[in-house]
Every structure is written in C-alpha cells, then in structure tokens.
Amino acid sequence: MRRLGNAGDAAIAAGTAVALCTGVWLLGDAAAPQAPPQPSAAQARTAPVTRDAAAPLAPSPPDRIRIPALRVDAPLTGLGLTPTGSLDVPPAADKNLAGWYEAGTTPGETGTAIVAGHVDNADGPAVFYRLGALKRGSVIEVDRRDGGVARFTVDAVEVYDAKNFPDRKVYGAATRPELRVITCGGGYSRDSGYRGNVVVFAHLTGSA
C-alpha cells in the first residue's frame, strides 16, 4: 500500500493538478461568473508554524468535511490511484462531494492526510470553489467513522503553478497530525483551464 509522503508519490501531485483543473463551466460562456478567489500573499506560510498540535488520534476513515468560514459541509469518498499512479478525483457530477486519499494517513492520526475536490463542474461552482478565500486561523472539521470529530486549524493557504507544484512540501511526511485540502486555481485560461492548485495547510488542534 502506497502512502503519501514518500518521494515516489510525486506523480500524485501532477495528476491532481491536471485532473481537478479542467474548468468546463468557465469554458462554456464568455460571460460566465468570475473565476474562483485566489489566496493572497498574506495567507502564505512565512515562517515555521510553532502552534502546538493536539494529541494524535487513532486511525479512522473520515466521512465528512466542514469548513464553517466557507459554508462547506460535504461528504467524503475514498480516492485511490489511477493506472498511471496519480491521485484519482471525486466524480465531477456531484458538486458537493470531496475525496480523501484512503491509502494514506487518515485525518487526525500522525502524518499528512490529503483531501481533494473540484472547484467547479459543468453546472457551476463545486465543493471547493471558495477554498482560495480561506484565512489562516480558520477551522476545518472532519467527521470520522469512529464517531469523533477532528478539528484542524489552518496554518497557510497557498497557490502553485502546476508545473512547479512542490510535491514534498504538500505531500511530505509530518511528525504531527496534519491536513492538506487541495483544489484547482492559479488563474484561468480558456485554452488550458486552471493553471495550478490552491492548497490549504492545517494541523490538528482538537477533537470531540
């Protein structure tokens, strides 16, 4: 079983950048609404994060993710790898569905857990359309199958060009419970779709 955080998982990052970033909705109409918000430089990580993390939780699959500041409340489906070794994505037809890499760390246990979702689909904005507007200090909650809730605090929100996606920074192993939430972003071109990815960095600060 492959786990994120290994050097061999660089292909997953490239696959995510491509698969989540088609921009079908924006291609449909030149008068379509504006592209999704992008994080400002003020939300980037400028220094090592020193906030204490909560004690890690036992492994348990996640069932739902909530981001109150963005009014996100979505079920989670398990994601695997495509035949080429990249991260698969949730079905685009369900705009309020996100996915987690089920062969990797579960949210709340020690390590880097990965959640990914579409920014839009053919019908309009999808689950993580406003992810780039999230601020440092915001809360992300993950409902776990063991009945608990893992609460994460956002440390940074950054955007990367697909060609320069920092695999190790995003997917690298962590010594405390951490979470990455990923969607597409980085500007939009009618010729090639979204140019990169928005990535939220967060760590566990509580549970219930």
Secondary structure, 3 states (H helix, E strand, C coil): CCCCCCHHHHHHHHHHHHHCCCCHHHHCCCCCCCCCCCCCHHHCCCCCCCCCCCCCCCCCCEEEEEEHHHCEEEEEEEECECCCCCECCCCCCCCCCEEEECCCCCCCCCEEEEEEECCEECCEECCCCCHHHCCCCCEEEEEECCCCEEEEEEEEEEEEEHHHCCHHHHHCCCCCEEEEEEEEEEEEECCCEEEEEEEEEEEEEEEC
